[in-house]
Amino acid sequence: MARRQWSIAGQLFALQAVVVTLLVLAGAAGAVWLARSDSRQAAKEEVLAVAHTVARSPDVRAALTSADPAATLQPYAESIRVATGTDFVVVMAPDRTRYSHRNPSLIGQPFIGDIGPALAGRPFTTTNVGTLGESVRAVVPVYGDDRRIIGLVSAGITTRAINRKLLAQLPVLLGAAAPALALAATGSWLLSRRLRRQTHGLGPAQMSRMYEYYDAVLHSVREGLVVLTTDRRVALVNDEGRRLLGLDEDASVTDRPVAGIDLPPAVAELLASGRDAHDEPVLAGDRVLVANQRTTRFEGAPLGTVLTLRDQTELRNLASELDSVRALTEALQAQTHESANRLHTVLTLVELGRADEAVQLATRDLALAQQLTDRVVGAVTEPALAALLLGKSARAGERGVDLVIEPDCRLDDSPLPAADLLTVVGNLVDNALEAVAGTDPPRRVRVFVGTVDDDIVVRVGDNGPGLDPDRVADAFRRGWSTKSAGRGLGLALVGQVIRRHGGRCDVAAADGGGTVFTVRLPIPEGRS
């Protein structure tokens, strides 16, 4: 495998193996060098001690003043050499003449090597090449009774002998280095194995490329992303996630518990629960978000939780307007069928010669429809809101509910966004229609939209079973509903609009039963 394809773990193991091997080899070489140095120093001390011992021997001093020194000194020096394990012990005259030597044929010949310091009275050690080869030697003066130097003693050990002793120590040194190398290699392999698991066997180029893609995707994706660890701490929030959740871009939220971050309540509850969610709508300030949450796993082990968020605010507003148009369209279709039936009835009455009854039937139905249209269009100049009320009226008629537009209803040139008014009116009316559904006739819903003082007031009442006062706060929480599951978003959206405009909502019991919702939205300054 080419080096550029090696994983980080493989490269680290190779680097550690080389470094550890070099360190162990360097340590072993240092140990050998120290052992060699110690061996030479020990040899110097040994030969110096032997030379001093021989030089101080009375027999040696006596032999040096005898007529034939070699006859006494040769056997004595050889016995000392054998006993001490040195390679030579030479006793000589001050003029270098040898009186003893390991090789008897060299007795009487001059000593090879430096003797100057010893002649000056200073014992010394040195390394010289002699008849036995290179050796570590010591030269010590021998004093007579009058403190005059009468001879010299030299004892030495050849470097070959020193090296043989050092080689005998090598197995011990290598035996100590081998376990250290094996232990270091095992540690490097274990570290490399752990790193391989953590990096999934990726190489540096792959990890660098993955990080670049990861960073680019996180900053460019148009979905909010929140990643939590298994202990419910924030591991990551991308740019879009910060924007959707209203988090400060400079604020640090990573590695903090979810409970310690100022998140919208619905999002905080979803993150804290850790439950799976699929396309679940949540409210985050002024936005309606669609959340998807799931637990992530790797090789069966949970890694944490991933939450994705999509902004559906504009889509919800468009959907609300579309619902209004669809409701109006359905109402018109229903009226078309009714008009066709009535037209056939009128034509039949004319054919039967009962023209007066035909005229009365046609004008009565036309007057009722026109009266409702004139009232709504005349009271509300906002086209979308007028269409919404007409559509809701038609839908109420289909459900057998009497939708009453209050006579004093009046709204000209709304200073608030039409989408917000549609959200408030549409959801309150839908909730009222749901409230009276299934109750005994008469079923009635009353609607008022107008300007009161400096507020736009939307009031919707019904004669349904009513709302428990203790559950009013719950009614504006997303997901709460007295009906089937999957509902509970309408009043939460109304509450969102109220908070956005700084308004308020009053909930009261209606006369004769039912509930009245009154929403007050302040008119912005300069628009009243």
Residue pairs with C-beta under 8 A, 6 or more apart in sequence:
3 11
4 203
4 205
5 203
6 14
6 203
7 196
7 199
7 201
7 202
7 203
8 195
8 199
8 202
8 203
8 204
8 207
9 192
9 193
9 195
9 196
9 199
9 201
10 192
10 196
11 203
11 204
12 188
12 191
12 192
12 195
13 188
13 189
13 191
13 192
16 184
16 188
16 191
16 192
17 185
17 188
20 181
20 184
20 185
20 188
21 181
23 184
24 177
24 180
24 181
24 184
25 177
27 177
27 180
28 173
28 174
28 177
31 173
31 176
31 177
32 166
32 170
32 173
35 166
35 169
35 173
36 162
36 166
39 162
39 165
39 166
40 136
40 162
43 136
43 157
43 162
44 125
44 136
44 138
46 84
46 86
46 157
47 86
47 125
47 136
47 137
47 138
47 155
47 156
47 157
48 123
48 125
48 138
48 140
48 155
50 80
50 84
50 86
50 89
50 138
50 155
51 89
51 123
51 138
51 139
51 140
51 153
51 154
51 155
52 123
52 140
53 80
54 60
54 77
54 80
54 89
54 91
54 140
54 153
54 155
55 140
55 141
55 142
55 152
55 153
57 76
59 72
59 76
60 73
60 76
60 91
60 142
60 151
60 153
61 142
61 143
61 144
61 145
61 150
61 151
62 72
63 69
63 72
63 73
63 76
63 91
63 99
64 73
64 91
64 93
64 99
64 142
64 144
64 150
64 151
65 144
65 150
66 72
69 91
69 93
69 99
69 151
70 99
70 100
70 107
70 108
73 91
73 99
73 100
74 99
74 100
74 101
74 104
74 107
76 100
77 89
77 90
77 91
77 99
77 100
77 101
78 89
78 100
78 102
80 86
80 89
81 87
81 88
81 89
81 102
81 155
84 155
86 155
86 156
86 157
87 102
87 132
87 135
87 156
87 157
87 158
87 161
88 101
88 102
88 130
88 132
88 135
88 154
88 155
88 156
89 100
89 153
89 154
89 155
90 98
90 99
90 100
90 101
90 111
90 153
90 154
90 155
91 98
91 99
91 100
91 142
91 151
91 152
91 153
92 98
92 99
92 111
92 115
92 151
92 152
92 153
92 154
93 99
93 151
93 152
94 119
94 149
94 150
94 151
94 152
95 110
96 110
96 111
96 115
97 108
97 109
97 110
97 111
98 106
98 107
98 108
98 109
98 110
98 111
99 107
99 151
100 107
101 107
101 131
102 132
103 131
106 131
111 152
111 154
112 128
112 129
112 130
112 131
113 126
113 128
113 130
113 137
113 139
113 154
114 126
114 128
114 139
115 139
115 152
115 154
117 123
117 124
117 139
118 124
118 139
118 140
118 141
118 152
119 141
119 149
119 152
121 141
121 149
123 138
123 139
123 140
123 141
124 138
124 139
125 136
125 137
125 138
125 139
126 136
126 137
126 139
127 134
127 135
127 136
127 137
127 159
128 134
128 135
128 137
129 135
130 137
130 156
132 156
132 158
133 158
133 159
133 160
134 158
134 159
134 160
135 156
135 157
135 158
135 159
136 156
136 157
136 158
136 159
136 162
137 154
137 155
137 156
137 157
138 154
138 155
138 156
139 152
139 153
139 154
140 152
140 153
140 154
141 149
141 151
141 152
142 149
142 150
142 151
142 152
142 153
143 149
143 150
144 150
199 207
202 210
218 225
218 236
218 238
218 239
219 238
219 239
221 238
221 240
222 240
223 240
223 308
223 309
223 310
224 237
224 238
224 240
224 241
224 242
224 243
224 244
224 245
224 289
224 307
224 308
224 309
224 310
224 311
225 236
225 237
225 238
225 240
225 241
225 306
225 307
225 308
225 309
226 234
226 236
226 237
226 241
226 245
226 271
226 306
226 307
226 308
226 309
227 234
227 235
227 236
227 237
227 304
227 305
227 306
227 307
228 234
228 235
228 258
228 271
228 274
228 304
228 305
228 306
228 307
229 235
229 303
229 304
230 302
230 303
230 304
231 257
232 257
232 258
232 259
232 271
232 272
232 274
232 305
233 255
233 256
233 257
233 258
234 253
234 254
234 255
234 256
234 257
234 258
234 261
235 254
235 255
235 304
236 254
237 245
237 247
237 253
237 254
239 249
240 309
241 247
241 309
242 248
242 249
244 284
244 287
244 289
244 309
244 311
245 263
245 264
245 267
245 284
245 309
246 264
246 284
246 285
247 253
247 261
247 262
247 263
253 261
258 268
258 271
258 272
259 268
259 272
261 268
263 271
264 282
264 283
264 284
264 285
266 282
266 283
266 284
266 478
267 282
267 284
267 289
267 291
267 307
267 309
270 277
270 280
270 282
270 291
270 293
270 307
271 293
271 305
271 307
274 293
274 295
274 305
275 293
276 293
276 294
276 295
277 291
277 292
277 293
277 294
277 307
278 292
279 290
279 291
279 292
280 290
280 291
280 292
280 293
281 288
281 289
281 290
281 291
281 312
281 478
281 489
282 288
282 289
282 290
282 291
282 309
282 478
283 289
283 478
283 492
283 493
283 496
284 309
285 496
286 313
286 496
286 499
286 500
287 311
287 312
287 313
288 311
288 312
288 313
288 316
288 493
288 496
289 309
289 310
289 311
289 312
290 309
290 310
290 312
291 307
291 308
291 309
292 307
292 308
293 305
293 306
293 307
293 308
294 305
294 306
295 302
295 304
295 305
296 302
296 303
296 304
296 305
296 306
297 303
316 493
317 419
317 422
317 423
320 419
320 422
320 423
320 426
321 384
321 419
321 422
323 426
324 384
324 387
324 388
324 391
324 422
324 426
325 387
325 391
326 391
327 388
327 391
327 392
327 394
327 395
328 387
328 388
328 390
328 391
328 394
329 391
330 391
330 394
330 395
331 390
331 391
331 393
331 394
331 395
332 394
334 394
334 397
334 398
335 369
335 394
338 365
342 361
342 362
342 365
345 358
345 361
346 358
346 361
346 362
347 358
349 355
349 357
349 358
349 361
350 358
372 390
372 393
372 405
373 390
375 405
375 407
375 409
376 386
376 389
376 390
376 393
376 405
377 386
379 405
379 409
379 410
379 411
379 449
379 450
380 386
380 389
380 409
380 410
380 411
380 449
381 411
381 412
381 413
382 411
382 413
382 414
382 418
382 421
384 418
384 422
385 411
385 414
385 418
385 421
385 422
385 425
385 449
388 422
388 425
388 426
389 405
389 425
389 447
389 449
392 403
392 426
392 429
392 430
392 433
392 447
393 403
393 405
395 433
396 402
396 403
396 433
396 445
397 403
399 433
399 437
399 443
400 441
400 443
401 433
401 436
401 437
401 443
401 444
401 445
402 442
402 443
402 444
402 445
403 429
403 445
403 447
404 444
404 445
404 446
404 447
405 447
405 448
406 446
406 447
406 448
406 459
408 448
408 450
409 447
409 448
409 449
409 450
410 450
410 451
411 449
411 450
411 451
411 456
414 421
414 456
415 456
415 523
415 524
415 527
415 528
416 456
416 501
416 521
416 523
416 524
420 497
420 500
420 501
420 521
421 449
421 456
421 458
423 493
423 494
423 497
424 458
424 494
424 497
424 498
424 519
424 521
425 447
425 449
425 458
425 460
427 490
427 491
427 493
427 494
428 458
428 460
428 490
428 494
428 517
428 519
429 445
429 447
429 460
430 490
431 460
431 490
431 491
431 517
432 445
432 460
432 461
432 462
432 464
432 517
433 445
433 462
434 483
435 462
435 464
435 465
435 467
435 514
435 515
436 443
436 444
436 445
436 462
436 463
436 464
436 514
437 443
439 463
439 464
439 465
442 463
443 463
443 464
444 462
444 463
445 460
445 461
445 462
446 459
446 460
446 461
446 462
447 459
447 460
448 457
448 458
448 459
448 460
449 456
449 457
449 458
449 459
450 456
450 457
451 457
451 523
452 520
454 522
454 523
454 528
455 503
455 520
455 521
455 522
455 523
456 520
456 521
456 523
457 518
457 519
457 520
457 521
458 518
458 519
458 521
459 516
459 517
459 518
459 519
460 516
460 517
461 510
461 514
461 515
461 516
461 517
462 510
462 514
462 515
463 510
463 512
463 513
463 514
464 513
464 514
464 515
465 513
465 514
466 509
466 510
466 513
466 514
466 515
467 475
467 482
467 507
467 515
469 507
469 509
471 480
472 507
474 480
475 491
475 507
476 491
476 492
476 494
476 495
476 505
477 488
477 492
478 488
478 489
478 492
479 488
479 489
479 492
480 488
481 487
481 488
494 505
494 519
495 505
497 503
497 521
498 504
498 505
498 519
498 521
501 521
501 522
502 522
503 519
503 520
503 521
503 522
504 519
504 520
505 517
505 518
505 519
505 520
506 517
506 518
506 520
507 515
507 516
507 517
507 518
508 515
508 516
508 518
509 515
509 516
510 516
